[in-house]
Amino acid sequence: MPVVGPQGPGQVVPPDVVARGFVIYVGLDEDTASAAGTSLHRMATELRDYVEHIAPESQVHIAMAMASAAAEGTDLEVVRQALGDPTVTKRSGETPLQQPAPAAPSNSGVLIDLARREVKLDGESLNLTYKEFELLNYLVDNSMRTVGRQELLKTLWRNVDVDQMPNERTIDVHIRRLRSKLGRLANTVRTVRGQGYRFYEHPEVTVWAAPEYSI
């Protein structure tokens, strides 16, 4: 398999440079996936779970390519351009796909940037742990419902052996720490008595999922 540098095939790769990961571009629209009985989200998460199962120490980031339905080219070409693949050779006269830039956020309130895995409160970055961000991300993704503690345990600790699985108290501790860091907007993550936790929208909370969103 040839090693492709940021300038494309043929680039001289220094001898001290090693492969640190890989990218798989999948050209497939949501309607076609649905007709096949699946979804892009399901396919992406199953690929992620497989990689994390065979290599638990791996770090996996999945980005969905968001582009206009009228964009020219094959699905794969559109995906590569939308995600900024530096090895793409554009057709003569073709202009790059442009993603609409999200509006500049106010310095007041909470900004949850799922793509960059960042959370800011009043313009200041919050130092969330990996599990705290994963917990917040999952609650945001499922904000239309209450998520039980057992579901959170099975999702956030899916690669942990059964005998090492933490108990529900662990979720409560992470929620308490997350709320503490969210400060005056801690109430966006609420306890639903007897059921679990839920993320509630708030005028001062902005969630960014464009131009790509993480899973």
MDTraj code that builds the backbone (N, CA, C; nanometers):
import mdtraj as md
import numpy as np

residues = "MET PRO VAL VAL GLY PRO GLN GLY PRO GLY GLN VAL VAL PRO PRO ASP VAL VAL ALA ARG GLY PHE VAL ILE TYR VAL GLY LEU ASP GLU ASP THR ALA SER ALA ALA GLY THR SER LEU HIS ARG MET ALA THR GLU LEU ARG ASP TYR VAL GLU HIS ILE ALA PRO GLU SER GLN VAL HIS ILE ALA MET ALA MET ALA SER ALA ALA ALA GLU GLY THR ASP LEU GLU VAL VAL ARG GLN ALA LEU GLY ASP PRO THR VAL THR LYS ARG SER GLY GLU THR PRO LEU GLN GLN PRO ALA PRO ALA ALA PRO SER ASN SER GLY VAL LEU ILE ASP LEU ALA ARG ARG GLU VAL LYS LEU ASP GLY GLU SER LEU ASN LEU THR TYR LYS GLU PHE GLU LEU LEU ASN TYR LEU VAL ASP ASN SER MET ARG THR VAL GLY ARG GLN GLU LEU LEU LYS THR LEU TRP ARG ASN VAL ASP VAL ASP GLN MET PRO ASN GLU ARG THR ILE ASP VAL HIS ILE ARG ARG LEU ARG SER LYS LEU GLY ARG LEU ALA ASN THR VAL ARG THR VAL ARG GLY GLN GLY TYR ARG PHE TYR GLU HIS PRO GLU VAL THR VAL TRP ALA ALA PRO GLU TYR SER ILE".split()
xyz = np.array([
    [0.0857, -0.1193, 0.0000],
    [0.0000, 0.0000, 0.0000],
    [0.0890, 0.1239, 0.0000],
    [0.0744, 0.2105, -0.1005],
    [0.1594, 0.3302, -0.1046],
    [0.1244, 0.4273, 0.0062],
    [0.2259, 0.4938, 0.0603],
    [0.2036, 0.5968, 0.1614],
    [0.1819, 0.7296, 0.0913],
    [0.0715, 0.7948, 0.1206],
    [0.0383, 0.9215, 0.0573],
    [0.0560, 1.0335, 0.1573],
    [0.1418, 1.1289, 0.1254],
    [0.1647, 1.2428, 0.2124],
    [0.0634, 1.3508, 0.1851],
    [0.0660, 1.4619, 0.2596],
    [-0.0326, 1.5683, 0.2449],
    [-0.0311, 1.6351, 0.1088],
    [0.0782, 1.6214, 0.0331],
    [0.0843, 1.6817, -0.0993],
    [0.0445, 1.5848, -0.2083],
    [0.0048, 1.4623, -0.1718],
    [-0.0427, 1.3672, -0.2707],
    [0.0608, 1.2622, -0.3055],
    [0.0231, 1.1678, -0.3953],
    [0.1146, 1.0603, -0.4350],
    [0.2433, 1.1172, -0.4937],
    [0.3533, 1.0467, -0.4705],
    [0.4800, 1.0900, -0.5271],
    [0.5613, 1.1753, -0.4325],
    [0.4999, 1.2215, -0.3234],
    [0.5739, 1.3024, -0.2278],
    [0.6791, 1.2168, -0.1577],
    [0.7967, 1.2728, -0.1384],
    [0.9023, 1.2014, -0.0674],
    [0.8722, 1.2055, 0.0819],
    [0.8585, 1.0867, 0.1406],
    [0.8285, 1.0771, 0.2831],
    [0.9589, 1.0563, 0.3587],
    [0.9945, 1.1443, 0.4535],
    [1.1181, 1.1296, 0.5305],
    [1.1242, 0.9946, 0.5995],
    [1.2425, 0.9391, 0.6187],
    [1.2563, 0.8053, 0.6774],
    [1.2051, 0.7949, 0.8205],
    [1.1975, 0.9083, 0.8922],
    [1.1510, 0.9033, 1.0298],
    [0.9998, 0.9179, 1.0411],
    [0.9306, 0.9236, 0.9281],
    [0.7850, 0.9371, 0.9282],
    [0.7220, 0.7992, 0.9217],
    [0.6282, 0.7739, 1.0107],
    [0.5614, 0.6433, 1.0157],
    [0.4105, 0.6630, 1.0059],
    [0.3415, 0.5588, 0.9666],
    [0.1952, 0.5641, 0.9591],
    [0.1384, 0.5740, 1.1000],
    [0.0481, 0.6678, 1.1207],
    [-0.0116, 0.6897, 1.2532],
    [-0.1616, 0.6607, 1.2542],
    [-0.2150, 0.6144, 1.1426],
    [-0.3577, 0.5882, 1.1346],
    [-0.4004, 0.5807, 0.9890],
    [-0.5285, 0.5780, 0.9652],
    [-0.5772, 0.5715, 0.8288],
    [-0.7162, 0.6330, 0.8196],
    [-0.7563, 0.6637, 0.6977],
    [-0.8879, 0.7209, 0.6711],
    [-0.9594, 0.6316, 0.5712],
    [-1.0859, 0.6031, 0.5959],
    [-1.1693, 0.5313, 0.4996],
    [-1.2808, 0.6248, 0.4558],
    [-1.2854, 0.6570, 0.3270],
    [-1.3935, 0.7385, 0.2746],
    [-1.5016, 0.6460, 0.2198],
    [-1.6229, 0.6654, 0.2622],
    [-1.7351, 0.5851, 0.2144],
    [-1.8324, 0.6763, 0.1402],
    [-1.8499, 0.6506, 0.0115],
    [-1.9439, 0.7296, -0.0679],
    [-2.0792, 0.6622, -0.0687],
    [-2.1709, 0.7109, 0.0118],
    [-2.3029, 0.6485, 0.0250],
    [-2.3992, 0.7500, 0.0843],
    [-2.5123, 0.7745, 0.0173],
    [-2.6078, 0.8697, 0.0721],
    [-2.7046, 0.7993, 0.1660],
    [-2.7719, 0.8774, 0.2484],
    [-2.8584, 0.8218, 0.3528],
    [-2.9752, 0.7422, 0.2951],
    [-3.0311, 0.7870, 0.1818],
    [-3.1433, 0.7145, 0.1216],
    [-3.1018, 0.5755, 0.0751],
    [-2.9835, 0.5654, 0.0141],
    [-2.9344, 0.4358, -0.0326],
    [-2.9070, 0.3433, 0.0852],
    [-2.8507, 0.3988, 0.1907],
    [-2.8253, 0.3186, 0.3112],
    [-2.9565, 0.2689, 0.3706],
    [-3.0557, 0.3563, 0.3744],
    [-3.1868, 0.3185, 0.4293],
    [-3.2514, 0.2076, 0.3471],
    [-3.2375, 0.2156, 0.2146],
    [-3.2947, 0.1122, 0.1270],
    [-3.2282, -0.0230, 0.1503],
    [-3.1040, -0.0196, 0.1976],
    [-3.0310, -0.1429, 0.2268],
    [-3.0586, -0.1927, 0.3686],
    [-3.1467, -0.1229, 0.4393],
    [-3.1840, -0.1649, 0.5734],
    [-3.0903, -0.1202, 0.6825],
    [-3.0153, -0.0145, 0.6575],
    [-2.9222, 0.0350, 0.7588],
    [-2.9211, 0.1873, 0.7550],
    [-2.8213, 0.2495, 0.8146],
    [-2.8073, 0.3951, 0.8134],
    [-2.6591, 0.4285, 0.8208],
    [-2.6234, 0.5494, 0.7808],
    [-2.4838, 0.5910, 0.7885],
    [-2.4358, 0.5906, 0.9331],
    [-2.5217, 0.6363, 1.0239],
    [-2.4850, 0.6402, 1.1659],
    [-2.4557, 0.4995, 1.2174],
    [-2.5414, 0.4041, 1.1825],
    [-2.5211, 0.2669, 1.2297],
    [-2.3936, 0.2074, 1.1723],
    [-2.3704, 0.2275, 1.0430],
    [-2.2493, 0.1737, 0.9809],
    [-2.1242, 0.2325, 1.0447],
    [-2.1270, 0.3641, 1.0662],
    [-2.0103, 0.4315, 1.1231],
    [-1.9816, 0.3841, 1.2646],
    [-2.0863, 0.3731, 1.3453],
    [-2.0651, 0.3311, 1.4844],
    [-2.0206, 0.1855, 1.4925],
    [-2.0706, 0.1001, 1.4016],
    [-2.0270, -0.0399, 1.4041],
    [-1.8810, -0.0524, 1.3621],
    [-1.8371, 0.0285, 1.2658],
    [-1.6960, 0.0301, 1.2285],
    [-1.6103, 0.0775, 1.3456],
    [-1.6576, 0.1832, 1.4126],
    [-1.5844, 0.2339, 1.5288],
    [-1.5739, 0.1266, 1.6365],
    [-1.6860, 0.0604, 1.6651],
    [-1.6867, -0.0410, 1.7699],
    [-1.5925, -0.1566, 1.7364],
    [-1.5858, -0.1935, 1.6078],
    [-1.4983, -0.3026, 1.5675],
    [-1.3516, -0.2656, 1.5904],
    [-1.3149, -0.1436, 1.5488],
    [-1.1764, -0.1003, 1.5667],
    [-1.1410, -0.0955, 1.7150],
    [-1.2312, -0.0412, 1.7966],
    [-1.2029, -0.0301, 1.9393],
    [-1.2019, -0.1673, 2.0064],
    [-1.2721, -0.2649, 1.9464],
    [-1.2724, -0.3997, 2.0033],
    [-1.1395, -0.4700, 1.9797],
    [-1.0864, -0.4602, 1.8561],
    [-0.9613, -0.5306, 1.8266],
    [-0.8391, -0.4516, 1.8706],
    [-0.8563, -0.3200, 1.8912],
    [-0.7438, -0.2369, 1.9374],
    [-0.7970, -0.1358, 2.0379],
    [-0.8187, -0.1769, 2.1632],
    [-0.8790, -0.0901, 2.2646],
    [-0.8033, 0.0403, 2.2884],
    [-0.6732, 0.0410, 2.2573],
    [-0.5951, 0.1622, 2.2808],
    [-0.6095, 0.2632, 2.1676],
    [-0.6811, 0.2275, 2.0624],
    [-0.6958, 0.3175, 1.9469],
    [-0.7828, 0.4380, 1.9809],
    [-0.7610, 0.5464, 1.9095],
    [-0.8433, 0.6660, 1.9199],
    [-0.9159, 0.6829, 1.7870],
    [-1.0477, 0.6793, 1.7914],
    [-1.1262, 0.6821, 1.6678],
    [-1.2104, 0.8083, 1.6621],
    [-1.2008, 0.8793, 1.5511],
    [-1.2836, 0.9977, 1.5280],
    [-1.3545, 0.9780, 1.3952],
    [-1.4857, 0.9872, 1.3963],
    [-1.5646, 0.9703, 1.2745],
    [-1.6306, 1.1025, 1.2395],
    [-1.6163, 1.1445, 1.1152],
    [-1.6772, 1.2692, 1.0690],
    [-1.7686, 1.2404, 0.9511],
    [-1.8929, 1.2834, 0.9606],
    [-1.9861, 1.2687, 0.8502],
    [-1.9669, 1.3844, 0.7515],
    [-1.9657, 1.3530, 0.6238],
    [-1.9490, 1.4553, 0.5208],
    [-2.0839, 1.5190, 0.4898],
    [-2.0941, 1.6487, 0.5117],
    [-2.2173, 1.7222, 0.4855],
    [-2.1968, 1.8080, 0.3611],
    [-2.2767, 1.7865, 0.2588],
    [-2.2618, 1.8618, 0.1343],
    [-2.3979, 1.8783, 0.0690],
    [-2.4069, 1.9733, -0.0205],
    [-2.5311, 1.9993, -0.0922],
    [-2.5716, 1.8776, -0.1739],
    [-2.7024, 1.8506, -0.1777],
    [-2.7527, 1.7393, -0.2588],
    [-2.7260, 1.7618, -0.4069],
    [-2.7044, 1.8881, -0.4452],
    [-2.6805, 1.9214, -0.5853],
    [-2.5326, 1.9203, -0.6230],
    [-2.4454, 1.8866, -0.5280],
    [-2.3016, 1.8851, -0.5562],
    [-2.2701, 1.7859, -0.6664],
    [-2.1842, 1.8245, -0.7595],
    [-2.1499, 1.7393, -0.8724],
    [-2.0424, 1.6382, -0.8350],
    [-2.0438, 1.5261, -0.9068],
    [-1.9450, 1.4223, -0.8830],
    [-2.0068, 1.3005, -0.8177],
    [-1.9296, 1.1938, -0.8096],
    [-1.9774, 1.0730, -0.7434],
    [-1.9861, 1.0971, -0.5934],
    [-2.0573, 1.0097, -0.5247],
    [-2.0683, 1.0235, -0.3794],
    [-1.9296, 1.0258, -0.3153],
    [-1.8402, 0.9398, -0.3614],
    [-1.7067, 0.9329, -0.3022],
    [-1.6291, 1.0622, -0.3260],
    [-1.6405, 1.1186, -0.4461],
    [-1.5722, 1.2441, -0.4757],
    [-1.6241, 1.3569, -0.3869],
    [-1.7563, 1.3607, -0.3701],
    [-1.8169, 1.4641, -0.2871],
    [-1.7707, 1.4505, -0.1417],
    [-1.7667, 1.3280, -0.0928],
    [-1.7234, 1.3030, 0.0446],
    [-1.5793, 1.3485, 0.0651],
    [-1.4915, 1.3121, -0.0253],
    [-1.3501, 1.3464, -0.0110],
    [-1.3292, 1.4978, -0.0134],
    [-1.4020, 1.5660, -0.1020],
    [-1.3874, 1.7110, -0.1084],
    [-1.4480, 1.7780, 0.0145],
    [-1.5642, 1.7287, 0.0580],
    [-1.6309, 1.7896, 0.1735],
    [-1.5469, 1.7784, 0.2998],
    [-1.4698, 1.6696, 0.3105],
    [-1.3869, 1.6493, 0.4294],
    [-1.2456, 1.7017, 0.4114],
    [-1.2223, 1.7710, 0.2987],
    [-1.0939, 1.8374, 0.2807],
    [-0.9780, 1.7458, 0.2523],
    [-1.0014, 1.6348, 0.1804],
    [-0.8937, 1.5440, 0.1445],
    [-0.7916, 1.6176, 0.0571],
    [-0.6671, 1.6338, 0.1029],
    [-0.5671, 1.7103, 0.0270],
    [-0.5188, 1.6392, -0.0981],
    [-0.5517, 1.5097, -0.1135],
    [-0.5057, 1.4356, -0.2314],
    [-0.6066, 1.4394, -0.3455],
    [-0.7190, 1.5067, -0.3262],
    [-0.8214, 1.5122, -0.4307],
    [-0.7726, 1.5995, -0.5455],
    [-0.7884, 1.5485, -0.6656],
    [-0.7574, 1.6261, -0.7859],
    [-0.8877, 1.6790, -0.8420],
    [-0.9023, 1.8108, -0.8400],
    [-1.0274, 1.8712, -0.8855],
    [-1.0327, 1.8763, -1.0372],
    [-1.1525, 1.8665, -1.0912],
    [-1.1702, 1.8796, -1.2353],
    [-1.1391, 2.0215, -1.2780],
    [-1.1010, 2.0362, -1.4049],
    [-1.0721, 2.1681, -1.4595],
    [-1.1931, 2.2585, -1.4469],
    [-1.1695, 2.3757, -1.3897],
    [-1.2783, 2.4725, -1.3760],
    [-1.3704, 2.4458, -1.2598],
    [-1.3469, 2.3385, -1.1857],
    [-1.4351, 2.3041, -1.0748],
    [-1.3978, 2.3838, -0.9516],
    [-1.4955, 2.4342, -0.8838],
    [-1.4721, 2.5096, -0.7613],
    [-1.4898, 2.4179, -0.6427],
    [-1.4131, 2.4363, -0.5376],
    [-1.4236, 2.3488, -0.4216],
    [-1.5611, 2.3579, -0.3576],
    [-1.6007, 2.2468, -0.2959],
    [-1.7262, 2.2480, -0.2211],
    [-1.7104, 2.3379, -0.1007],
    [-1.8065, 2.4221, -0.0784],
    [-1.8005, 2.5135, 0.0342],
    [-1.9027, 2.4737, 0.1393],
    [-1.8569, 2.4626, 0.2603],
    [-1.9469, 2.4335, 0.3708],
    [-1.9862, 2.5639, 0.4383],
    [-2.1138, 2.5825, 0.4658],
    [-2.1535, 2.7051, 0.5334],
    [-2.0907, 2.7134, 0.6706],
    [-2.0263, 2.8241, 0.6987],
    [-1.9622, 2.8417, 0.8284],
    [-2.0668, 2.8739, 0.9338],
    [-2.0611, 2.8083, 1.0496],
    [-2.1569, 2.8385, 1.1546],
    [-2.1371, 2.9799, 1.2049],
    [-2.2452, 3.0377, 1.2494],
    [-2.2385, 3.1747, 1.2989],
    [-2.1471, 3.1826, 1.4200],
    [-2.0794, 3.2936, 1.4323],
    [-1.9891, 3.3118, 1.5455],
    [-2.0687, 3.3089, 1.6747],
    [-2.0248, 3.2283, 1.7703],
    [-2.1005, 3.2158, 1.8937],
    [-2.0827, 3.3368, 1.9834],
    [-2.1804, 3.3580, 2.0677],
    [-2.1683, 3.4623, 2.1688],
    [-2.0712, 3.4142, 2.2761],
    [-2.0047, 3.5063, 2.3419],
    [-1.9132, 3.4683, 2.4496],
    [-1.9887, 3.4337, 2.5765],
    [-2.1208, 3.4446, 2.5716],
    [-2.2029, 3.4133, 2.6879],
    [-2.2699, 3.2783, 2.6681],
    [-2.2663, 3.1946, 2.7708],
    [-2.3330, 3.0649, 2.7637],
    [-2.2368, 2.9519, 2.7343],
    [-2.2933, 2.8376, 2.6993],
    [-2.2154, 2.7167, 2.6739],
    [-2.2148, 2.6865, 2.5251],
    [-2.0962, 2.6593, 2.4705],
    [-2.0805, 2.6143, 2.3329],
    [-2.0286, 2.4713, 2.3364],
    [-2.1048, 2.3793, 2.2788],
    [-2.0639, 2.2391, 2.2698],
    [-2.0296, 2.2108, 2.1241],
    [-1.9021, 2.1981, 2.0946],
    [-1.8542, 2.1728, 1.9590],
    [-1.8242, 2.0236, 1.9475],
    [-1.9197, 1.9486, 1.8906],
    [-1.9051, 1.8039, 1.8835],
    [-1.7937, 1.7625, 1.7883],
    [-1.7740, 1.8403, 1.6810],
    [-1.6712, 1.8056, 1.5829],
    [-1.5316, 1.8182, 1.6425],
    [-1.5079, 1.9251, 1.7163],
    [-1.3752, 1.9491, 1.7743],
    [-1.3609, 1.8950, 1.9159],
    [-1.4711, 1.8377, 1.9662],
    [-1.4694, 1.7814, 2.1009],
    [-1.4276, 1.8866, 2.2033],
    [-1.4885, 2.0027, 2.1915],
    [-1.4607, 2.1130, 2.2822],
    [-1.5901, 2.1633, 2.3449],
    [-1.5804, 2.2066, 2.4681],
    [-1.6930, 2.2690, 2.5372],
    [-1.6422, 2.3968, 2.6018],
    [-1.7125, 2.5067, 2.5785],
    [-1.6725, 2.6355, 2.6347],
    [-1.7865, 2.6944, 2.7160],
    [-1.7502, 2.7597, 2.8244],
    [-1.8463, 2.8309, 2.9086],
    [-1.8047, 2.9766, 2.9124],
    [-1.8916, 3.0631, 2.8600],
    [-1.8630, 3.2072, 2.8533],
    [-1.7279, 3.2346, 2.7873],
    [-1.6990, 3.1587, 2.6808],
    [-1.5766, 3.1799, 2.6041],
    [-1.4542, 3.1080, 2.6559],
    [-1.4624, 3.0470, 2.7733],
    [-1.3484, 2.9763, 2.8324],
    [-1.3649, 2.8258, 2.8147],
    [-1.2600, 2.7599, 2.7651],
    [-1.2656, 2.6159, 2.7435],
    [-1.2764, 2.5414, 2.8764],
    [-1.3634, 2.4417, 2.8793],
    [-1.3792, 2.3583, 2.9979],
    [-1.2883, 2.2371, 2.9855],
    [-1.2216, 2.2041, 3.0918],
    [-1.1289, 2.0917, 3.0919],
    [-1.2044, 1.9631, 3.1261],
    [-1.2820, 1.9131, 3.0280],
    [-1.3574, 1.7898, 3.0498],
    [-1.2670, 1.6697, 3.0273],
    [-1.2862, 1.5672, 3.1071],
    [-1.2152, 1.4422, 3.0833],
    [-1.2777, 1.3734, 2.9622],
    [-1.2080, 1.2694, 2.9128],
    [-1.2588, 1.1951, 2.7963],
    [-1.3986, 1.1406, 2.8248],
    [-1.4185, 1.0781, 2.9401],
    [-1.5477, 1.0187, 2.9726],
    [-1.6545, 1.1251, 2.9941],
    [-1.6177, 1.2379, 3.0513],
    [-1.7151, 1.3458, 3.0710],
    [-1.7660, 1.3980, 2.9379],
    [-1.6743, 1.4139, 2.8411],
    [-1.7189, 1.4607, 2.7096],
    [-1.8036, 1.3539, 2.6411],
    [-1.7618, 1.2272, 2.6477],
    [-1.8397, 1.1198, 2.5871],
    [-1.9801, 1.1133, 2.6471],
    [-1.9902, 1.1336, 2.7766],
    [-2.1189, 1.1337, 2.8450],
    [-2.2060, 1.2481, 2.7958],
    [-2.1495, 1.3680, 2.7892],
    [-2.2243, 1.4838, 2.7409],
    [-2.2644, 1.4652, 2.5950],
    [-2.1724, 1.4152, 2.5143],
    [-2.1988, 1.3922, 2.3723],
    [-2.3160, 1.2959, 2.3551],
    [-2.3166, 1.1882, 2.4311],
    [-2.4236, 1.0879, 2.4189],
    [-2.5588, 1.1448, 2.4615],
    [-2.5587, 1.2235, 2.5675],
    [-2.6842, 1.2839, 2.6131],
    [-2.7360, 1.3856, 2.5104],
    [-2.6436, 1.4613, 2.4491],
    [-2.6836, 1.5575, 2.3466],
    [-2.7418, 1.4844, 2.2251],
    [-2.6749, 1.3761, 2.1831],
    [-2.7221, 1.2991, 2.0681],
    [-2.8600, 1.2380, 2.0925],
    [-2.8917, 1.2143, 2.2187],
    [-3.0195, 1.1512, 2.2530],
    [-3.1073, 1.2452, 2.3349],
    [-3.1006, 1.3736, 2.3010],
    [-3.1691, 1.4752, 2.3816],
    [-3.3210, 1.4664, 2.3763],
    [-3.3761, 1.3866, 2.2862],
    [-3.5209, 1.3734, 2.2770],
    [-3.5768, 1.2737, 2.3787],
    [-3.4880, 1.2113, 2.4565],
    [-3.5359, 1.1108, 2.5514],
    [-3.4472, 1.1072, 2.6749],
    [-3.4948, 1.0374, 2.7760],
    [-3.4163, 1.0142, 2.8970],
    [-3.3311, 0.8900, 2.8779],
    [-3.2052, 0.8975, 2.9169],
    [-3.1117, 0.7855, 2.9003],
    [-3.0835, 0.7233, 3.0368],
    [-3.1054, 0.5936, 3.0471],
    [-3.0847, 0.5240, 3.1728],
    [-2.9377, 0.5023, 3.2046],
    [-2.9083, 0.4793, 3.3325],
    [-2.7706, 0.4595, 3.3756],
    [-2.7094, 0.3348, 3.3129],
    [-2.7862, 0.2262, 3.3044],
    [-2.7335, 0.1038, 3.2452],
    [-2.6963, 0.1234, 3.0990],
    [-2.7763, 0.1993, 3.0254],
    [-2.7449, 0.2280, 2.8850],
    [-2.6157, 0.3081, 2.8745],
    [-2.5989, 0.4040, 2.9634],
    [-2.4767, 0.4845, 2.9625],
    [-2.3540, 0.3986, 2.9950],
    [-2.3693, 0.3082, 3.0905],
    [-2.2582, 0.2193, 3.1260],
    [-2.2202, 0.1305, 3.0076],
    [-2.3212, 0.0708, 2.9438],
    [-2.2935, -0.0211, 2.8322],
    [-2.2360, 0.0514, 2.7122],
    [-2.2685, 0.1793, 2.6971],
    [-2.2197, 0.2557, 2.5826],
    [-2.0801, 0.3111, 2.6085],
    [-2.0611, 0.3764, 2.7215],
    [-1.9339, 0.4425, 2.7501],
    [-1.8246, 0.3459, 2.7936],
    [-1.8625, 0.2290, 2.8439],
    [-1.7648, 0.1287, 2.8859],
    [-1.7860, -0.0014, 2.8082],
    [-1.8190, 0.0106, 2.6804],
    [-1.8521, -0.1086, 2.6008],
    [-1.7331, -0.2012, 2.5796],
    [-1.6106, -0.1504, 2.5928],
    [-1.4924, -0.2336, 2.5699],
    [-1.4331, -0.2893, 2.6984],
    [-1.5048, -0.2702, 2.8073],
    [-1.4550, -0.3184, 2.9364],
    [-1.5122, -0.4573, 2.9644],
    [-1.4289, -0.5456, 3.0169],
    [-1.4756, -0.6792, 3.0537],
    [-1.5870, -0.6693, 3.1571],
    [-1.6762, -0.7672, 3.1543],
    [-1.7922, -0.7648, 3.2438],
    [-1.7509, -0.7558, 3.3898],
    [-1.6456, -0.8289, 3.4266],
    [-1.6032, -0.8284, 3.5669],
    [-1.5362, -0.6977, 3.6077],
    [-1.5056, -0.6116, 3.5081],
    [-1.4449, -0.4820, 3.5385],
    [-1.5419, -0.3658, 3.5150],
    [-1.6638, -0.3991, 3.4790],
    [-1.7636, -0.2958, 3.4519],
    [-1.7964, -0.2188, 3.5802],
    [-1.7859, -0.0838, 3.5765],
    [-1.8199, -0.0060, 3.6959],
    [-1.9696, -0.0120, 3.7234],
    [-2.0083, 0.0318, 3.8420],
    [-2.1509, 0.0310, 3.8746],
    [-2.2134, 0.1665, 3.8422],
    [-2.3437, 0.1762, 3.8659],
    [-2.4171, 0.2973, 3.8304],
    [-2.3682, 0.4193, 3.9069],
    [-2.3072, 0.3967, 4.0199],
    [-2.2525, 0.5075, 4.0987],
    [-2.1490, 0.5856, 4.0176],
    [-2.0764, 0.5147, 3.9316],
    [-1.9756, 0.5802, 3.8476],
    [-2.0388, 0.6850, 3.7584],
    [-2.1556, 0.6536, 3.7010],
    [-2.2268, 0.7494, 3.6168],
    [-2.2659, 0.8718, 3.6983],
    [-2.3158, 0.8504, 3.8182],
    [-2.3565, 0.9622, 3.9043],
    [-2.2389, 1.0541, 3.9343],
    [-2.1214, 0.9955, 3.9582],
    [-2.0014, 1.0750, 3.9883],
    [-1.9633, 1.1591, 3.8666],
    [-1.9643, 1.0994, 3.7483],
    [-1.9290, 1.1726, 3.6270],
    [-2.0294, 1.2842, 3.5985],
    [-2.1570, 1.2563, 3.6217],
    [-2.2603, 1.3582, 3.6009],
    [-2.2384, 1.4752, 3.6968],
    [-2.2084, 1.4447, 3.8221],
    [-2.1870, 1.5502, 3.9207],
    [-2.0680, 1.6378, 3.8816],
    [-1.9602, 1.5774, 3.8363],
    [-1.8428, 1.6543, 3.7945],
    [-1.8710, 1.7353, 3.6690],
    [-1.9457, 1.6766, 3.5760],
    [-1.9816, 1.7477, 3.4533],
    [-2.0665, 1.8696, 3.4851],
    [-2.1647, 1.8539, 3.5705],
    [-2.2498, 1.9661, 3.6095],
    [-2.1689, 2.0763, 3.6766],
    [-2.0751, 2.0352, 3.7596],
    [-1.9923, 2.1339, 3.8289],
    [-1.9155, 2.2198, 3.7288],
    [-1.8656, 2.1575, 3.6228],
    [-1.7893, 2.2314, 3.5225],
    [-1.8785, 2.3182, 3.4344],
    [-2.0059, 2.2793, 3.4183],
    [-2.0987, 2.3586, 3.3375],
    [-2.1463, 2.4835, 3.4122],
    [-2.1120, 2.4936, 3.5383],
    [-2.1406, 2.6148, 3.6154],
    [-2.2879, 2.6494, 3.6224],
    [-2.3202, 2.7760, 3.5906],
    [-2.4576, 2.8242, 3.6055],
    [-2.5556, 2.7565, 3.5094],
    [-2.5021, 2.6835, 3.4092],
    [-2.5895, 2.6133, 3.3154],
    [-2.5876, 2.4622, 3.3396],
    [-2.5542, 2.4252, 3.4623],
    [-2.5477, 2.2834, 3.4986],
    [-2.6826, 2.2142, 3.4832],
    [-2.7919, 2.2912, 3.4929],
    [-2.9251, 2.2317, 3.4903],
    [-2.9663, 2.1834, 3.3517],
    [-2.8791, 2.2034, 3.2504],
    [-2.9108, 2.1479, 3.1186],
    [-2.8972, 1.9958, 3.1197],
    [-2.8199, 1.9428, 3.2134],
    [-2.8096, 1.7986, 3.2331],
    [-2.8862, 1.7657, 3.3602],
    [-3.0023, 1.7052, 3.3447],
    [-3.0915, 1.6864, 3.4589],
    [-3.1121, 1.5392, 3.4914],
    [-3.1427, 1.5179, 3.6192],
    [-3.1779, 1.3843, 3.6652],
    [-3.3284, 1.3644, 3.6506],
    [-3.3663, 1.2544, 3.5888],
    [-3.5079, 1.2165, 3.5813],
    [-3.5257, 1.1032, 3.6816],
    [-3.5908, 1.1354, 3.7905],
    [-3.5983, 1.0423, 3.9029],
    [-3.6472, 0.9042, 3.8601],
    [-3.5679, 0.8043, 3.8974],
    [-3.6056, 0.6662, 3.8704],
    [-3.5811, 0.6214, 3.7270],
    [-3.5313, 0.7111, 3.6410],
    [-3.5128, 0.6748, 3.5005],
    [-3.3698, 0.6949, 3.4508],
    [-3.3087, 0.8071, 3.4852],
    [-3.1734, 0.8318, 3.4363],
    [-3.1455, 0.9788, 3.4204],
    [-3.0846, 1.0148, 3.3098],
    [-3.0449, 1.1534, 3.2859],
    [-3.0916, 1.1988, 3.1479],
    [-3.1039, 1.3315, 3.1347],
    [-3.1491, 1.3869, 3.0074],
    [-3.0873, 1.5245, 2.9852],
    [-3.0526, 1.5525, 2.8606],
    [-3.0019, 1.6838, 2.8222],
    [-3.1185, 1.7694, 2.7733],
    [-3.1305, 1.8895, 2.8294],
    [-3.2375, 1.9809, 2.7922],
    [-3.1802, 2.1027, 2.7221],
    [-3.2456, 2.1422, 2.6136],
    [-3.2022, 2.2615, 2.5414],
    [-3.2205, 2.3850, 2.6285],
    [-3.1357, 2.4848, 2.6037],
    [-3.1397, 2.6093, 2.6801],
    [-3.0987, 2.7215, 2.5863],
    [-3.1601, 2.8388, 2.5970],
    [-3.1253, 2.9499, 2.5062],
    [-2.9777, 2.9854, 2.5068],
    [-2.9086, 2.9590, 2.6177],
    [-2.7670, 2.9934, 2.6268],
    [-2.6742, 2.8762, 2.5961],
    [-2.7303, 2.7679, 2.5463],
    [-2.6488, 2.6520, 2.5106],
    [-2.6550, 2.6311, 2.3597],
    [-2.5386, 2.6325, 2.2955],
    [-2.5294, 2.6134, 2.1510],
    [-2.4546, 2.4844, 2.1224],
    [-2.5134, 2.4011, 2.0368],
    [-2.4488, 2.2764, 1.9958],
    [-2.4102, 2.2895, 1.8497],
    [-2.2814, 2.2709, 1.8231],
    [-2.2316, 2.2758, 1.6857],
    [-2.2111, 2.1345, 1.6343],
    [-2.2716, 2.1031, 1.5198],
    [-2.2483, 1.9751, 1.4546],
    [-2.2126, 1.9963, 1.3088],
    [-2.1860, 2.1171, 1.2652],
    [-2.1508, 2.1476, 1.1252],
    [-2.0141, 2.2127, 1.1224],
    [-1.9354, 2.1910, 1.0138],
    [-1.9727, 2.1243, 0.8910],
    [-1.9641, 1.9725, 0.8984],
    [-1.9259, 1.9175, 1.0102],
    [-1.9238, 1.7746, 1.0251],
    [-1.9685, 1.7429, 1.1658],
    [-2.0122, 1.6209, 1.1907],
    [-2.0439, 1.5896, 1.3283],
    [-1.9758, 1.4601, 1.3677],
    [-1.9409, 1.4519, 1.4974],
    [-1.8702, 1.3368, 1.5485],
    [-1.9684, 1.2356, 1.6024],
    [-1.9221, 1.1112, 1.5972],
    [-2.0043, 1.0060, 1.6532],
    [-1.9272, 0.9413, 1.7687],
])
top = md.Topology()
chain = top.add_chain()
for i, resn in enumerate(residues, 1):
    res = top.add_residue(resn, chain, resSeq=i)
    for name in ("N", "CA", "C"):
        top.add_atom(name, md.element.get_by_symbol(name[0]), res)
traj = md.Trajectory(xyz[None], top)
